[in-house]
């Protein structure tokens, strides 16, 4: 499942939970103004938390890939943070240097 699909499901789930809170609050208290405020609060809090959680997950999944390239000299891959570096199906005539951190 791609990042856009995951975000779409998270957004749909957030709206569903907020709507459930809205209906429950309205039915139990018979104060629909309070129900709408509860709906908005849940929508903002849960939606914000899911957005932050998904953003952190995307950063952790960083990658660099060199694939099917022909290089007549040296190749250097540098990645500042954590993630995966790979060179696949390539011809490199000199050194391959991969740095991370």
Order of alpha helices (4+ residues) and beta strands (2+ residues): alpha-alpha-beta-beta-beta-beta-beta-beta
